[in-house]
């Protein structure tokens, strides 16, 4: 166990013992890279870990998009507003995908003269972070929508 892992475990345990809610925020790109680096020792294993985190974030984002569309189907609101929200969700999804490509290309470029493998790892962590943030935003946006009463 690394010192960083031990400190995290200790802080989590103390927070739970004090009755506090553990931090459930979305991990940053840097935190994702650090966690994979702490858990794995070879570059190949770290890259594989980051690839898995990216794929999992893509699955989670797709699930959040499906849940969001489903929430609109039971939203107690006029049809025109439901349809507008669905159209805006689709438009924001397309804009997000473009943003993610450019932002993660930027994040990779901050690696400077590092070899391509390291740049790809930065890009994978960036994609994972942004997907996770987007999924959380979607879930939060529809969490308290008033639902139509059952018929």
N, C-alpha and C positions, 0 to 999 in steps of 0.2 A: 504494500500500500504506500503510495507516495504521500509526502507531507501535505500536498494540496488536497488529496482525497481525504486524508485524516482530518484536516481542518474543516472541510465541508461536512463530513460525517458528524464531527463534534458539534458544529454550529447547528446542523439540522436536528440533532438529538436535543440540544439545549432549547431550541425553539419549540419543539414538540413538548418537552418537559414543562416549559413555561406556559403551555396552552396556546402558543402562537401558531398561526397558520404558516406552513412552510412556503417559501417563495416559489410560486408556480409560474413566474413570468417566462416569456420566451427567451431561450438562450441566444446570445449574440453569436455572430460568425466566429469571433475570437474564442468565445467559450466553447463552441462546438469543436473547433480545431484543438483547443487545449484538452478537452475531455478525451477526444480520440487519441491524442498524443500520450496522455497519461495512461490510457488503457492498453496501448499497443506500443511495441518497441521498434518494429521495422517500418520503414517508409511504406512498404507495400501494404502492411496491415493498417497503417493509419489511413492510407488512401482508400482501402476497402471500407473501413469504418465510415469515412466521410461520404463515400458513395452510397452506403446503406442509409446514412442519415438523410442524404438528398432524396433517395427513392422513397423513404418513409414519409418525408415532408410532402412529396408530390401526392402520395396516397392520401395523406391527411387533408391536404388542400382540396383534392377532388371530393372527399367525403364532406368537408365543410360546405363546398359549393352545392352539393346535392341536398344537404340539410337546409341550407338557406333557401333554395328553390322550394323545398317541401314546406318550409315555414310560411312562405308566401301563399301557398295553396290553401292554407287554413287561416290566414290572416283575416281578422274581422275589419275589413276595409272595403270601400267601393272598388269595383273591378278595374276601373280606369287607373286607380292609384297602384293597385297590385300589378297591373301590366306595366306601368311606368317603372316601378321598382325592379321588376324582372328585366326590363330593357336596360335600365341603368346598371344592374348587376352584370349583365353580359358585356356592356361597354367598359365597365371598370375592370372586368376580368381581362379583356383584351389589352387595355392600357397597362394593367399590372404586368402582364406577360412581357410587353415591350420594355417596361421599366426594369424588370428583373434582369433581362438580357444585358441592358446597358449598365446597370448598377453593378452587376457581378463581373462584367468585363472590366469596369473601373477597379473593383476590389482586387481582381487578379493582377491588374497592372501595377498596383502598389507593391507587389512582390519584386518589382524592379528586375534585376538581371538573374533572378532565380531560375532554375531549370524548369522546363514545362510542367513536370510532375508537381512541383510545389505550387505553381500558378493554378493548375487544375484543382488542387486541393483547396486553395483559397476560393476558387469559383464554386466548388461543391458546397463548401460551408456557407457561402453567401446565399446560394440558392436555398439551402435548407433553412437558414434564418428567415429569409423573406417569405418563403412559403408558409412557415410556421406562424409568422406575424400576420400574414394575410388570412390564414385560417382562423386565427384568434379574433381578428377584426370582424370577420363574417359572423362568427358565432355570437360575438358580443352585440353586433348590430341587430340581430333578430331574437335575442334571448328573451326579451320581454314584450314581444309583439302581442297585442290582444288577439285571442283566438275566437273564431266563430263558435257560438254555442252549438252543441250537438243537436241534431234534428230528431 
